[in-house]
Each structure stands twice: as C-alpha cells, then as structure tokens.
Amino acid sequence: MFRKLLSIIAFGALIVLAVPMDGQALPKLKIDNPDFDFGYVPEGLTVVHPYWAHNVGTDTMVIYRVRASCRCTAVRPKRDLLAPGDSLVLEMKFDTKKIKGKVAKHATVECSDLTREFETLRFTAQVGTSYGVINVTPEEVYLDTIGKTEQVVTLRNATTLPYLISIASPMAEFMNLSFSSMDLPPRGEITMTVKTTPEAPPGEYHASVTLHIEGAQPHNITIPVLGRSFPK
C-alpha cells in the first residue's frame, strides 16, 4: 500500500513538471512550410530541401533527434541547441536511387518543446526519367571552388504552350542563380546559370535548385547540384 502511494505521488509530480506554469520560460518550435513538393526529380541522384526551424519561445530549445521515414532520406541539423529567437536549417536529403514514380516521405523532429511531442517534415516527389513538359540539360549540375564555379543549364519547353519560371525553394547560401529570361515560350528555351562561391562547405556536398513551372500544367522540377569545395 505504501509503495502504491509513493507511485501515485511520483506520477503526480511528473504531471506537474510537464504542465507549463504561467510566466515560466519555455522553448517553442516553429517550422516554416513543413510540407514541400520537389516535383519532377531525375532517378539515381540526390536532391536537397532546407526547412527553417525557429525557437519562438523564451528558453533554449534542445533538438534531441530527427528521424527519417526511410534510409533514402536523411536530415542532419548543424547544431542541437537553439536560443530564444534563434533559427537553423534542417536540411532534408533525398536519394532517388532505386526509386521510381510518385513518392511521399517524412521525418520527425523531436525537441524540448513541451507543447508537442514532435514536428513532422514532409515532402513529395515524382521520380523518373522526365521533367514533365520541360527538358533539362544537364540533369545534374556539378560545381567546384577552383575550375568550375558555374554551369549553364538549358530549359526547353516541349509543348506548344507558354510557361513562366520562378524559384520555388530557398537555395543554399553559397549558390546564386541567373536566368536569360523567366518566360519560356512555346517550343522555346532559356538558360539558367548556377554559380557557387568560396563559402561552399568543405569537401563534397549536395544541393538543389527547385523551380516552379507556371502555366497550363503547373508543377515543380528539382535539379540536383553536386559540388566539391577545395581548401584554400
């Protein structure tokens, strides 16, 4: 009986600790746009999307872990502590090797926010040999910080309808884009120049460019970027 009473008291104490008190400093997680669509993605390559995480609470937040739904997906936070008002990027990598067709994946972020058990990051993609109504050459951009700091990509309209190009996702801070035009005429083509800067992370890295194709058949396309940064 005495042991049972102690268990009840201990359980009640845990409940009190888990309930926020008025005026108590607490962390609070906010994810910008937790749902993302890569759109058309080439098979056998790796694409990346950054999710911005913010601590909108009043105490330091701890990110315990980020669990992906499958081995083809990985998320690695650059750090695990977020001060009040601070932000960081949760970079989702999706390896399309041995994957075809429409897919939906997710990862869960576990942190010290007492108002929720976890936050879910979700994405969809159409993996295959086609970019839909757009032909992309080359399908993957390769950059390095010595001899090939930029690459030109050609976007060709395979239809008789006009389309408008826009950037659908934030890019890595060390990458820049420029377009010959944002209007893609029927059966026409434009070019996109992808550039890297010396601030690229050391060693080999993966990044992506996700574009929105606006028109009769609106959709996204994602162009993988493989890079290598050499030490100065």
C-alpha positions in Angstrom: 0.0 0.0 0.0 2.8 2.4 0.9 4.6 1.6 -2.4 1.5 2.3 -4.3 1.0 5.6 -2.6 4.6 6.6 -3.4 4.0 5.7 -7.1 0.8 7.9 -7.2 2.7 10.8 -5.7 5.6 10.4 -8.1 3.3 10.2 -11.1 1.5 13.4 -9.9 4.9 15.2 -9.7 5.7 14.3 -13.2 2.4 15.7 -14.4 3.1 19.0 -12.6 6.5 19.2 -14.2 5.1 18.6 -17.7 2.5 21.3 -17.4 3.8 24.8 -18.2 3.4 27.3 -15.4 2.3 30.9 -16.0 5.4 33.1 -16.7 7.7 30.1 -17.0 10.4 30.3 -19.6 9.8 27.6 -22.2 11.1 26.8 -25.7 8.7 26.6 -28.6 9.4 25.1 -32.1 8.1 26.7 -35.3 8.8 25.2 -38.8 8.4 27.4 -41.9 6.4 25.4 -44.5 6.8 21.9 -43.2 5.3 20.5 -46.5 7.3 20.6 -49.7 7.0 19.3 -53.3 10.2 18.6 -55.2 8.1 17.9 -58.3 9.9 16.1 -61.1 13.3 14.6 -59.9 15.7 12.6 -62.0 16.2 9.0 -60.9 19.5 7.9 -59.2 20.5 11.3 -57.9 20.3 13.2 -54.6 18.2 16.3 -54.0 18.1 18.6 -51.0 15.5 20.9 -49.4 16.1 23.2 -46.4 13.4 23.5 -43.7 13.8 26.5 -41.5 13.3 25.8 -37.7 12.8 28.7 -35.3 12.7 28.8 -31.5 9.8 31.3 -30.9 9.8 30.5 -27.1 11.6 32.2 -24.2 14.0 29.4 -23.2 16.8 27.5 -25.0 15.4 24.6 -27.1 17.2 21.2 -27.5 16.7 19.2 -30.7 17.1 15.6 -29.5 17.0 13.9 -32.9 15.5 13.9 -36.3 14.1 10.5 -37.5 13.6 9.9 -41.2 10.9 7.5 -42.5 13.3 5.6 -44.7 17.0 5.1 -45.5 16.7 7.1 -48.7 16.0 10.2 -46.6 18.3 11.9 -44.1 18.2 15.1 -42.0 21.2 16.4 -40.1 20.9 19.6 -38.0 24.0 21.7 -37.9 23.6 22.0 -34.2 21.2 20.8 -31.5 20.7 24.0 -29.4 18.5 27.0 -30.3 18.5 30.1 -28.2 15.2 32.1 -27.9 14.6 33.9 -31.2 17.3 31.8 -33.0 16.9 29.8 -36.2 18.6 27.0 -38.0 18.2 24.9 -41.2 17.1 21.3 -41.1 18.5 20.0 -44.5 16.5 17.1 -45.9 18.4 14.9 -48.4 16.5 12.5 -50.6 18.5 9.9 -52.6 16.4 8.7 -55.5 18.5 5.6 -56.2 16.2 2.6 -56.9 13.1 4.7 -56.5 10.6 5.5 -59.3 7.2 7.2 -59.5 5.3 9.3 -57.1 6.6 9.2 -53.5 5.8 10.8 -50.2 8.3 10.8 -47.4 8.7 12.4 -44.0 10.9 13.0 -41.0 10.1 13.8 -37.4 11.8 16.4 -35.3 11.9 15.6 -31.5 12.8 18.5 -29.3 12.3 20.0 -25.8 9.1 21.9 -26.8 6.6 20.7 -24.1 3.6 21.7 -26.1 4.1 19.0 -28.7 5.8 15.6 -28.9 7.3 16.2 -32.3 7.1 18.1 -35.5 6.8 16.4 -38.9 8.6 17.5 -42.1 7.0 16.1 -45.3 7.8 16.1 -49.0 6.6 14.6 -52.2 8.4 13.9 -55.5 7.8 12.4 -58.9 11.0 10.3 -59.6 11.6 9.2 -63.2 13.4 9.9 -66.5 11.3 13.0 -67.4 10.9 16.6 -66.1 7.4 16.7 -67.4 6.8 19.4 -70.0 10.4 20.7 -69.6 13.6 19.2 -70.9 16.6 20.0 -68.7 20.2 19.7 -69.9 22.2 18.7 -68.0 20.1 16.9 -65.4 22.7 17.4 -62.7 24.9 20.5 -62.1 28.5 19.9 -61.0 30.5 22.7 -59.3 33.7 23.1 -57.5 35.5 26.1 -56.0 38.6 26.1 -58.3 37.9 25.4 -62.0 34.1 25.1 -62.4 32.4 27.7 -60.3 29.4 28.0 -62.6 27.4 25.9 -65.0 24.8 26.8 -67.6 21.6 24.7 -67.7 19.2 24.8 -70.7 15.5 24.6 -70.1 13.5 23.6 -73.2 9.7 23.8 -73.5 8.5 20.6 -75.1 4.9 21.9 -75.6 3.1 24.5 -77.7 2.0 26.4 -74.6 3.9 29.2 -72.8 5.3 28.8 -69.2 6.7 31.1 -66.6 9.7 30.1 -64.4 10.1 31.1 -60.8 12.3 29.8 -57.9 10.2 27.5 -55.6 12.6 27.0 -52.7 15.3 28.8 -50.8 18.8 27.9 -52.1 22.0 27.2 -50.3 23.6 30.5 -49.2 26.7 29.7 -51.3 24.8 29.4 -54.5 23.5 32.1 -57.0 21.1 31.8 -60.0 20.6 34.0 -63.0 18.2 33.4 -66.0 18.3 34.6 -69.6 14.6 35.0 -69.2 11.8 33.9 -66.8 9.4 33.4 -69.8 9.6 30.1 -71.5 7.9 30.4 -74.9 6.2 27.5 -76.8 8.9 25.1 -78.2 11.5 27.7 -77.0 14.3 27.6 -74.5 16.0 29.7 -71.8 19.2 29.2 -69.9 19.9 29.2 -66.1 23.4 29.9 -64.8 24.2 28.3 -61.4 27.2 29.8 -59.6 29.0 28.8 -56.4 31.0 31.0 -54.1 34.1 30.3 -51.9 31.8 30.0 -48.9 30.7 26.5 -50.0 31.1 23.8 -47.3 34.4 21.9 -47.4 34.6 18.6 -49.2 31.8 17.1 -51.3 28.3 18.4 -50.8 24.8 18.1 -52.3 22.4 20.9 -53.0 19.4 21.5 -55.3 17.6 24.1 -57.4 13.8 23.8 -57.3 11.8 25.7 -59.9 8.1 26.3 -60.3 6.7 26.0 -63.8 3.6 28.1 -64.0 1.2 27.6 -66.9 -1.4 25.2 -68.2 0.2 22.3 -66.3 1.8 23.9 -63.2 4.4 21.8 -61.4 7.8 21.9 -59.8 11.1 20.5 -61.1 14.2 20.0 -59.0 17.7 20.0 -60.5 20.4 18.3 -58.3 23.7 20.1 -57.6 26.8 18.1 -56.8 29.7 20.2 -55.6 33.2 19.9 -54.2 34.9 22.7 -52.2 38.7 22.5 -52.0 40.5 24.1 -49.1 42.3 27.4 -49.7 
